[in-house]
Amino acid sequence: MKKNIAVSKEVRDRIAKVFKVSDRHVFNALNLEYPETAVVKRIRIAARQNGGVTMATVPAGEAIFFADGTMRADFDNGAICEFYRADGTGHIFYKGQEVAIYDNVTVPMIFEIKEQAAALR
């Protein structure tokens, strides 16, 4: 999973000017996999103070869990699996249309449902 700090172009330009570094150095500093030096640490702090938000990219098919009890997995083919803990249902959406609904979903079923969603064309 890759993590970075997302800020606007104006904020990146302002940070580059304040710290007297290139745009590329700011870009690298906002990538959280880049080694942390004193300047990089200060750039990251400045970015967060100016509205920067930590972002993480999730590989296709990986599940994201939300605080409301929902689990969601997006796939490269455009399919989306959503599972709701409150009512125990699972849904597959493909190209904006609901393709399948599953009731009383168990953990082993989740893997099968995700495979079905990934196989849609």
Backbone as JSON Lines, residues from 0, in Angstrom:
{"i":0,"aa":"M","n":[0.84,-1.16,0.0],"ca":[0.0,0.0,0.0],"c":[0.9,1.24,0.0]}
{"i":1,"aa":"K","n":[0.64,2.12,-0.94],"ca":[1.42,3.35,-1.03],"c":[0.7,4.47,-0.28]}
{"i":2,"aa":"K","n":[1.47,5.27,0.44],"ca":[0.91,6.39,1.18],"c":[1.59,7.68,0.74]}
{"i":3,"aa":"N","n":[0.8,8.74,0.68],"ca":[1.36,10.04,0.38],"c":[0.48,11.11,1.02]}
{"i":4,"aa":"I","n":[0.99,12.34,1.01],"ca":[0.23,13.47,1.53],"c":[-0.26,14.25,0.32]}
{"i":5,"aa":"A","n":[-1.56,14.4,0.2],"ca":[-2.15,15.11,-0.94],"c":[-2.37,16.57,-0.58]}
{"i":6,"aa":"V","n":[-1.82,17.45,-1.41],"ca":[-2.01,18.9,-1.27],"c":[-2.21,19.49,-2.66]}
{"i":7,"aa":"S","n":[-2.69,20.72,-2.7],"ca":[-2.92,21.39,-3.98],"c":[-1.59,21.84,-4.59]}
{"i":8,"aa":"K","n":[-1.63,22.18,-5.86],"ca":[-0.44,22.65,-6.59],"c":[0.09,23.93,-5.95]}
{"i":9,"aa":"E","n":[-0.82,24.8,-5.53],"ca":[-0.41,26.07,-4.91],"c":[0.37,25.82,-3.62]}
{"i":10,"aa":"V","n":[-0.1,24.88,-2.83],"ca":[0.59,24.56,-1.56],"c":[1.96,23.96,-1.86]}
{"i":11,"aa":"R","n":[2.05,23.06,-2.85],"ca":[3.35,22.48,-3.21],"c":[4.32,23.57,-3.66]}
{"i":12,"aa":"D","n":[3.84,24.51,-4.48],"ca":[4.7,25.61,-4.94],"c":[5.15,26.48,-3.78]}
{"i":13,"aa":"R","n":[4.23,26.78,-2.85],"ca":[4.57,27.61,-1.7],"c":[5.6,26.91,-0.81]}
{"i":14,"aa":"I","n":[5.44,25.61,-0.6],"ca":[6.4,24.85,0.21],"c":[7.78,24.85,-0.44]}
{"i":15,"aa":"A","n":[7.82,24.65,-1.77],"ca":[9.11,24.66,-2.48],"c":[9.8,26.01,-2.33]}
{"i":16,"aa":"K","n":[9.01,27.08,-2.39],"ca":[9.58,28.43,-2.27],"c":[10.07,28.69,-0.84]}
{"i":17,"aa":"V","n":[9.3,28.29,0.15],"ca":[9.67,28.53,1.55],"c":[10.93,27.76,1.94]}
{"i":18,"aa":"F","n":[11.02,26.49,1.53],"ca":[12.16,25.67,1.9],"c":[13.31,25.74,0.9]}
{"i":19,"aa":"K","n":[13.11,26.51,-0.18],"ca":[14.14,26.7,-1.22],"c":[14.61,25.35,-1.78]}
{"i":20,"aa":"V","n":[13.61,24.52,-2.17],"ca":[13.89,23.22,-2.77],"c":[13.12,23.13,-4.09]}
{"i":21,"aa":"S","n":[13.46,22.13,-4.89],"ca":[12.79,21.96,-6.18],"c":[11.41,21.34,-5.99]}
{"i":22,"aa":"D","n":[10.59,21.44,-7.04],"ca":[9.27,20.82,-7.01],"c":[9.4,19.31,-6.84]}
{"i":23,"aa":"R","n":[10.43,18.74,-7.45],"ca":[10.65,17.3,-7.36],"c":[10.95,16.88,-5.92]}
{"i":24,"aa":"H","n":[11.71,17.7,-5.2],"ca":[12.03,17.39,-3.81],"c":[10.76,17.41,-2.95]}
{"i":25,"aa":"V","n":[9.87,18.37,-3.21],"ca":[8.6,18.43,-2.48],"c":[7.76,17.19,-2.8]}
{"i":26,"aa":"F","n":[7.71,16.83,-4.09],"ca":[6.96,15.65,-4.52],"c":[7.48,14.4,-3.79]}
{"i":27,"aa":"N","n":[8.79,14.23,-3.75],"ca":[9.38,13.08,-3.07],"c":[9.11,13.11,-1.57]}
{"i":28,"aa":"A","n":[9.17,14.3,-0.97],"ca":[8.94,14.42,0.48],"c":[7.5,14.05,0.85]}
{"i":29,"aa":"L","n":[6.56,14.34,-0.04],"ca":[5.16,14.04,0.23],"c":[4.84,12.55,0.04]}
{"i":30,"aa":"N","n":[5.76,11.82,-0.57],"ca":[5.64,10.37,-0.68],"c":[6.17,9.78,0.63]}
{"i":31,"aa":"L","n":[5.32,9.11,1.39],"ca":[5.71,8.66,2.73],"c":[6.67,7.47,2.73]}
{"i":32,"aa":"E","n":[6.98,6.91,1.55],"ca":[7.97,5.85,1.47],"c":[9.38,6.43,1.28]}
{"i":33,"aa":"Y","n":[9.47,7.72,1.02],"ca":[10.75,8.4,0.82],"c":[11.45,8.52,2.18]}
{"i":34,"aa":"P","n":[12.78,8.33,2.23],"ca":[13.5,8.41,3.51],"c":[13.3,9.76,4.19]}
{"i":35,"aa":"E","n":[13.16,9.73,5.5],"ca":[12.88,10.95,6.25],"c":[14.17,11.63,6.69]}
{"i":36,"aa":"T","n":[14.36,12.86,6.22],"ca":[15.46,13.71,6.68],"c":[14.83,14.88,7.42]}
{"i":37,"aa":"A","n":[15.65,15.76,7.94],"ca":[15.12,16.9,8.69],"c":[14.26,17.79,7.79]}
{"i":38,"aa":"V","n":[14.73,18.05,6.57],"ca":[13.97,18.91,5.64],"c":[12.68,18.22,5.22]}
{"i":39,"aa":"V","n":[12.76,16.93,4.92],"ca":[11.57,16.18,4.51],"c":[10.53,16.19,5.63]}
{"i":40,"aa":"K","n":[10.97,16.04,6.86],"ca":[10.06,16.05,8.0],"c":[9.36,17.41,8.11]}
{"i":41,"aa":"R","n":[10.11,18.49,7.94],"ca":[9.52,19.83,8.01],"c":[8.56,20.08,6.85]}
{"i":42,"aa":"I","n":[8.89,19.56,5.65],"ca":[8.0,19.71,4.49],"c":[6.68,18.99,4.77]}
{"i":43,"aa":"R","n":[6.74,17.79,5.33],"ca":[5.52,17.03,5.63],"c":[4.66,17.74,6.66]}
{"i":44,"aa":"I","n":[5.29,18.31,7.68],"ca":[4.55,19.05,8.7],"c":[3.88,20.27,8.08]}
{"i":45,"aa":"A","n":[4.62,21.0,7.24],"ca":[4.06,22.18,6.58],"c":[2.9,21.8,5.67]}
{"i":46,"aa":"A","n":[3.02,20.68,4.98],"ca":[1.94,20.24,4.09],"c":[0.68,19.93,4.89]}
{"i":47,"aa":"R","n":[0.83,19.25,6.02],"ca":[-0.35,18.93,6.85],"c":[-0.97,20.18,7.45]}
{"i":48,"aa":"Q","n":[-0.13,21.16,7.82],"ca":[-0.66,22.4,8.39],"c":[-1.38,23.24,7.34]}
{"i":49,"aa":"N","n":[-1.09,23.01,6.07],"ca":[-1.73,23.76,4.99],"c":[-2.81,22.93,4.29]}
{"i":50,"aa":"G","n":[-3.45,22.04,5.02],"ca":[-4.59,21.3,4.47],"c":[-4.25,19.98,3.83]}
{"i":51,"aa":"G","n":[-3.02,19.5,3.99],"ca":[-2.64,18.22,3.41],"c":[-3.33,17.06,4.11]}
{"i":52,"aa":"V","n":[-3.68,16.05,3.32],"ca":[-4.38,14.88,3.84],"c":[-3.58,13.64,3.47]}
{"i":53,"aa":"T","n":[-3.38,12.74,4.43],"ca":[-2.68,11.49,4.15],"c":[-3.6,10.58,3.36]}
{"i":54,"aa":"M","n":[-3.1,10.12,2.21],"ca":[-3.87,9.25,1.32],"c":[-3.17,7.91,1.23]}
{"i":55,"aa":"A","n":[-3.93,6.85,1.03],"ca":[-3.38,5.51,0.85],"c":[-4.06,4.86,-0.35]}
{"i":56,"aa":"T","n":[-3.27,4.25,-1.22],"ca":[-3.84,3.53,-2.34],"c":[-3.95,2.06,-1.96]}
{"i":57,"aa":"V","n":[-5.06,1.47,-2.31],"ca":[-5.32,0.08,-1.96],"c":[-5.3,-0.74,-3.24]}
{"i":58,"aa":"P","n":[-4.63,-1.88,-3.25],"ca":[-4.63,-2.72,-4.44],"c":[-6.04,-3.2,-4.79]}
{"i":59,"aa":"A","n":[-6.26,-3.46,-6.07],"ca":[-7.56,-3.93,-6.53],"c":[-7.92,-5.24,-5.83]}
{"i":60,"aa":"G","n":[-9.16,-5.34,-5.4],"ca":[-9.61,-6.55,-4.74],"c":[-9.43,-6.54,-3.23]}
{"i":61,"aa":"E","n":[-8.64,-5.6,-2.73],"ca":[-8.45,-5.5,-1.28],"c":[-9.67,-4.85,-0.66]}
{"i":62,"aa":"A","n":[-10.05,-5.3,0.5],"ca":[-11.24,-4.79,1.17],"c":[-10.9,-3.57,2.01]}
{"i":63,"aa":"I","n":[-11.82,-2.63,2.01],"ca":[-11.73,-1.45,2.87],"c":[-12.88,-1.55,3.86]}
{"i":64,"aa":"F","n":[-12.59,-1.37,5.13],"ca":[-13.61,-1.47,6.17],"c":[-13.96,-0.07,6.65]}
{"i":65,"aa":"F","n":[-15.26,0.22,6.72],"ca":[-15.74,1.52,7.15],"c":[-16.32,1.43,8.55]}
{"i":66,"aa":"A","n":[-16.39,2.58,9.23],"ca":[-16.85,2.62,10.62],"c":[-18.32,2.22,10.76]}
{"i":67,"aa":"D","n":[-19.1,2.34,9.7],"ca":[-20.52,2.0,9.79],"c":[-20.79,0.51,9.61]}
{"i":68,"aa":"G","n":[-19.73,-0.31,9.56],"ca":[-19.89,-1.75,9.43],"c":[-19.97,-2.25,8.0]}
{"i":69,"aa":"T","n":[-19.56,-1.42,7.06],"ca":[-19.57,-1.79,5.65],"c":[-18.18,-2.2,5.22]}
{"i":70,"aa":"M","n":[-18.09,-3.23,4.39],"ca":[-16.82,-3.65,3.79],"c":[-16.99,-3.51,2.29]}
{"i":71,"aa":"R","n":[-16.0,-2.92,1.63],"ca":[-16.09,-2.68,0.19],"c":[-14.79,-3.1,-0.48]}
{"i":72,"aa":"A","n":[-14.92,-3.74,-1.65],"ca":[-13.76,-4.14,-2.45],"c":[-14.01,-3.71,-3.89]}
{"i":73,"aa":"D","n":[-13.07,-2.95,-4.46],"ca":[-13.15,-2.51,-5.85],"c":[-12.22,-3.37,-6.69]}
{"i":74,"aa":"F","n":[-12.62,-3.67,-7.92],"ca":[-11.83,-4.51,-8.81],"c":[-11.47,-3.75,-10.08]}
{"i":75,"aa":"D","n":[-10.43,-4.22,-10.78],"ca":[-9.95,-3.57,-12.0],"c":[-11.0,-3.56,-13.11]}
{"i":76,"aa":"N","n":[-11.89,-4.54,-13.12],"ca":[-12.89,-4.62,-14.18],"c":[-14.08,-3.69,-13.94]}
{"i":77,"aa":"G","n":[-14.07,-2.95,-12.85],"ca":[-15.14,-2.01,-12.54],"c":[-16.17,-2.57,-11.57]}
{"i":78,"aa":"A","n":[-16.04,-3.82,-11.19],"ca":[-16.98,-4.43,-10.25],"c":[-16.69,-3.96,-8.83]}
{"i":79,"aa":"I","n":[-17.75,-3.9,-8.04],"ca":[-17.64,-3.49,-6.64],"c":[-18.41,-4.49,-5.79]}
{"i":80,"aa":"C","n":[-17.77,-4.98,-4.74],"ca":[-18.44,-5.84,-3.75],"c":[-18.67,-5.02,-2.5]}
{"i":81,"aa":"E","n":[-19.88,-5.05,-1.99],"ca":[-20.19,-4.39,-0.73],"c":[-20.85,-5.38,0.2]}
{"i":82,"aa":"F","n":[-20.37,-5.41,1.43],"ca":[-20.92,-6.3,2.45],"c":[-21.36,-5.45,3.63]}
{"i":83,"aa":"Y","n":[-22.57,-5.71,4.12],"ca":[-23.15,-4.93,5.21],"c":[-23.28,-5.82,6.45]}
{"i":84,"aa":"R","n":[-22.59,-5.42,7.5],"ca":[-22.6,-6.21,8.73],"c":[-23.94,-6.11,9.46]}
{"i":85,"aa":"A","n":[-24.62,-5.0,9.32],"ca":[-25.88,-4.79,10.04],"c":[-26.94,-5.8,9.64]}
{"i":86,"aa":"D","n":[-27.07,-6.09,8.35],"ca":[-28.1,-7.03,7.91],"c":[-27.53,-8.31,7.31]}
{"i":87,"aa":"G","n":[-26.2,-8.44,7.25],"ca":[-25.57,-9.67,6.78],"c":[-25.67,-9.92,5.29]}
{"i":88,"aa":"T","n":[-25.87,-8.86,4.51],"ca":[-26.0,-9.05,3.07],"c":[-24.73,-8.67,2.34]}
{"i":89,"aa":"G","n":[-24.59,-9.2,1.13],"ca":[-23.5,-8.86,0.24],"c":[-24.06,-8.51,-1.12]}
{"i":90,"aa":"H","n":[-23.46,-7.54,-1.78],"ca":[-23.95,-7.07,-3.08],"c":[-22.79,-6.98,-4.05]}
{"i":91,"aa":"I","n":[-23.04,-7.33,-5.3],"ca":[-22.06,-7.12,-6.37],"c":[-22.66,-6.1,-7.33]}
{"i":92,"aa":"F","n":[-21.9,-5.03,-7.58],"ca":[-22.29,-4.01,-8.55],"c":[-21.31,-4.06,-9.71]}
{"i":93,"aa":"Y","n":[-21.84,-3.97,-10.93],"ca":[-20.98,-3.97,-12.11],"c":[-21.52,-2.93,-13.09]}
{"i":94,"aa":"K","n":[-20.69,-1.96,-13.44],"ca":[-21.07,-0.86,-14.32],"c":[-22.32,-0.14,-13.82]}
{"i":95,"aa":"G","n":[-22.38,0.07,-12.51],"ca":[-23.47,0.82,-11.91],"c":[-24.74,0.03,-11.66]}
{"i":96,"aa":"Q","n":[-24.8,-1.2,-12.09],"ca":[-25.99,-2.04,-11.91],"c":[-25.73,-3.09,-10.84]}
{"i":97,"aa":"E","n":[-26.73,-3.36,-10.04],"ca":[-26.6,-4.42,-9.04],"c":[-26.78,-5.76,-9.74]}
{"i":98,"aa":"V","n":[-25.74,-6.58,-9.69],"ca":[-25.73,-7.86,-10.41],"c":[-26.23,-9.0,-9.53]}
{"i":99,"aa":"A","n":[-25.84,-9.0,-8.25],"ca":[-26.21,-10.1,-7.37],"c":[-26.36,-9.62,-5.93]}
{"i":100,"aa":"I","n":[-27.25,-10.29,-5.2],"ca":[-27.46,-10.02,-3.78],"c":[-27.34,-11.35,-3.05]}
{"i":101,"aa":"Y","n":[-26.63,-11.35,-1.94],"ca":[-26.45,-12.55,-1.13],"c":[-26.92,-12.25,0.29]}
{"i":102,"aa":"D","n":[-27.69,-13.17,0.85],"ca":[-28.17,-13.03,2.23],"c":[-27.36,-13.94,3.15]}
{"i":103,"aa":"N","n":[-27.28,-13.54,4.41],"ca":[-26.58,-14.33,5.44],"c":[-25.17,-14.72,4.99]}
{"i":104,"aa":"V","n":[-24.39,-13.73,4.62],"ca":[-23.03,-13.96,4.11],"c":[-22.12,-14.38,5.26]}
{"i":105,"aa":"T","n":[-21.35,-15.45,5.02],"ca":[-20.35,-15.9,5.98],"c":[-18.97,-15.59,5.42]}
{"i":106,"aa":"V","n":[-17.95,-15.7,6.24],"ca":[-16.59,-15.37,5.81],"c":[-16.14,-16.21,4.61]}
{"i":107,"aa":"P","n":[-16.35,-17.53,4.59],"ca":[-15.95,-18.29,3.4],"c":[-16.68,-17.83,2.13]}
{"i":108,"aa":"M","n":[-17.92,-17.39,2.29],"ca":[-18.68,-16.91,1.13],"c":[-18.08,-15.63,0.55]}
{"i":109,"aa":"I","n":[-17.48,-14.81,1.41],"ca":[-16.91,-13.54,0.95],"c":[-15.86,-13.78,-0.12]}
{"i":110,"aa":"F","n":[-15.01,-14.77,0.08],"ca":[-13.96,-15.05,-0.9],"c":[-14.57,-15.51,-2.22]}
{"i":111,"aa":"E","n":[-15.61,-16.32,-2.18],"ca":[-16.27,-16.78,-3.39],"c":[-16.95,-15.63,-4.12]}
{"i":112,"aa":"I","n":[-17.6,-14.75,-3.37],"ca":[-18.28,-13.6,-3.96],"c":[-17.27,-12.67,-4.61]}
{"i":113,"aa":"K","n":[-16.13,-12.46,-3.94],"ca":[-15.09,-11.6,-4.52],"c":[-14.54,-12.21,-5.81]}
{"i":114,"aa":"E","n":[-14.39,-13.53,-5.86],"ca":[-13.93,-14.19,-7.09],"c":[-14.93,-14.01,-8.22]}
{"i":115,"aa":"Q","n":[-16.23,-14.11,-7.9],"ca":[-17.26,-13.9,-8.91],"c":[-17.23,-12.48,-9.45]}
{"i":116,"aa":"A","n":[-17.04,-11.52,-8.56],"ca":[-16.99,-10.12,-8.99],"c":[-15.77,-9.86,-9.87]}
{"i":117,"aa":"A","n":[-14.64,-10.45,-9.52],"ca":[-13.42,-10.25,-10.31],"c":[-13.53,-10.9,-11.68]}
{"i":118,"aa":"A","n":[-14.37,-11.93,-11.82],"ca":[-14.51,-12.64,-13.09],"c":[-15.49,-11.99,-14.05]}
{"i":119,"aa":"L","n":[-16.24,-10.99,-13.6],"ca":[-17.22,-10.34,-14.48],"c":[-16.54,-9.64,-15.65]}
{"i":120,"aa":"R","n":[-17.15,-9.74,-16.81],"ca":[-16.63,-9.04,-18.01],"c":[-17.77,-8.41,-18.75]}
